[in-house]
Amino acid sequence: MLTNNIIFYSDESSIKISVNKDLFNKMYQYCDKSYPNETGGILIGTYLDKQTAEIVAVIGPSEDSKTWKTRFNRGAKGINKLLKEYWEQGIYYLGEWHFHPNGSPYPSNIDTDTLTSISNNSKYSCPEPILIIISGSHNCYNQKSYLYSSTGQKFEMNC
């Protein structure tokens, strides 16, 4: 792991999440571009070992995504092709990221339902998806990370 990474952990889960600070800067750029509307995308990465998920790439919203001030629907145009290219490199879909402008970095019921559904959907091959929520506005962002299990548990991760 690089020293430029932020490590998220929970005392309730054995899994840690490692994210390079440059990837947060990339997400912040998407947030700046979308502001005052929500935005989001996909987290790509791998497991360094059975307990550490490393996010190595961030995909922004596809062109068919829908965005409003208090809602975001991630589109799918071009996503399967990108995921296949990453898969061939040995890196995979690990979850979603999402922006709550001027809001809190806590998941809504829709966010939680979506991630729980992903954890139970074999097409994603992701039984423990990660959700990163960014809140705030230009140059003043907060973020929180969450891990969802197929049993419906949600773990709030700390850094």
C-alpha positions in Angstrom: 0.0 0.0 0.0 1.2 3.5 -0.8 1.8 6.0 2.0 -0.4 8.4 0.0 -3.5 6.2 0.8 -6.2 6.8 3.3 -7.2 3.7 5.2 -10.7 3.2 6.3 -11.5 0.6 9.0 -14.2 -0.6 11.4 -13.9 -2.4 14.7 -16.9 -4.4 13.6 -15.4 -5.7 10.3 -12.1 -7.3 9.5 -12.0 -5.6 6.1 -10.0 -2.4 5.6 -10.4 -0.1 2.6 -7.4 1.7 1.1 -8.0 4.7 -1.2 -5.3 6.9 -2.8 -5.7 10.6 -2.0 -5.5 11.4 -5.8 -8.6 9.4 -6.3 -10.5 11.6 -3.8 -9.2 14.6 -5.8 -10.7 13.0 -8.9 -14.0 12.5 -7.2 -13.9 16.1 -5.9 -13.5 17.3 -9.5 -16.6 15.4 -10.5 -18.4 16.9 -7.6 -17.3 20.4 -8.5 -18.5 19.9 -12.1 -21.9 18.6 -10.9 -22.5 21.1 -8.1 -25.2 21.9 -6.9 -26.5 18.5 -8.2 -25.6 15.0 -6.9 -23.2 12.8 -8.9 -21.5 9.5 -8.5 -19.8 6.6 -10.1 -18.0 3.3 -9.6 -15.1 2.2 -7.5 -12.6 -0.2 -9.1 -9.9 -2.2 -7.3 -8.7 -5.4 -5.9 -8.1 -7.1 -2.6 -4.5 -7.0 -1.6 -5.2 -9.8 0.9 -8.4 -11.2 2.4 -8.7 -8.1 4.6 -7.7 -5.1 2.5 -9.6 -3.7 -0.4 -7.6 -1.3 -2.5 -9.5 1.2 -4.7 -7.2 1.8 -7.7 -9.6 3.7 -10.1 -12.7 5.8 -10.0 -15.2 5.9 -12.8 -17.4 9.1 -13.0 -21.0 9.2 -14.1 -21.8 7.8 -17.5 -23.4 10.1 -20.0 -26.8 8.6 -19.4 -26.7 9.2 -15.7 -29.5 11.4 -14.3 -28.7 14.0 -11.7 -30.8 16.3 -9.5 -30.1 18.4 -6.3 -31.2 15.5 -4.0 -31.0 12.4 -6.2 -28.6 10.6 -8.5 -29.3 7.7 -10.9 -26.1 6.2 -12.2 -26.5 5.3 -15.9 -24.9 2.2 -17.5 -23.8 3.4 -21.0 -20.3 2.2 -21.6 -19.9 0.7 -18.1 -19.9 -3.0 -19.1 -17.1 -2.3 -21.6 -15.0 -0.5 -19.0 -15.6 -3.1 -16.4 -14.5 -5.8 -18.8 -11.3 -3.9 -19.6 -10.5 -3.6 -15.9 -11.5 -7.3 -15.3 -8.9 -8.3 -18.0 -6.3 -6.4 -16.0 -7.2 -8.2 -12.8 -9.1 -5.4 -11.1 -12.8 -5.4 -10.4 -15.9 -3.6 -9.5 -15.8 -2.9 -5.7 -18.6 -0.5 -5.2 -20.0 2.9 -5.7 -19.2 6.5 -4.8 -21.8 9.3 -4.5 -22.0 13.0 -3.8 -24.4 14.7 -1.4 -24.0 18.5 -2.1 -24.3 20.6 1.0 -25.6 17.5 2.8 -24.2 14.8 5.1 -21.9 11.9 4.2 -24.4 9.4 5.5 -26.3 7.0 3.2 -30.0 7.5 2.4 -32.4 4.6 2.5 -32.1 4.5 -1.3 -28.3 4.3 -1.0 -28.5 1.5 1.5 -31.1 -0.5 -0.5 -29.0 -0.1 -3.6 -25.8 -1.4 -2.0 -27.6 -4.2 -0.2 -29.1 -5.3 -3.6 -25.7 -5.2 -5.2 -24.3 -7.4 -2.4 -27.0 -10.0 -3.2 -26.8 -9.8 -7.0 -24.4 -12.4 -8.5 -24.0 -10.4 -11.7 -21.9 -7.9 -9.7 -19.6 -10.6 -8.2 -19.3 -8.2 -5.2 -20.7 -9.7 -2.0 -19.3 -6.8 0.1 -19.7 -3.6 -1.9 -18.1 -0.4 -0.7 -19.9 3.0 -0.7 -18.0 6.2 -0.4 -20.2 9.3 0.2 -18.8 12.7 -0.3 -20.6 15.7 1.1 -20.1 19.5 1.2 -19.2 21.9 -1.6 -16.2 23.4 -3.4 -12.9 23.0 -1.5 -14.8 21.9 1.6 -15.6 18.2 1.3 -16.2 15.5 3.9 -16.3 11.8 3.1 -17.3 8.6 4.8 -16.9 5.0 3.7 -19.3 2.1 4.2 -19.1 -1.6 3.7 -22.3 -3.6 3.0 -22.6 -7.3 3.5 -25.0 -9.8 1.8 -26.6 -10.3 5.2 -27.8 -6.7 5.2 -25.2 -5.4 7.6 -23.8 -1.9 7.0 -20.4 -1.1 8.5 -19.4 2.6 8.8 -15.7 2.8 8.3 -13.4 5.3 10.0 -10.1 6.7 8.9 
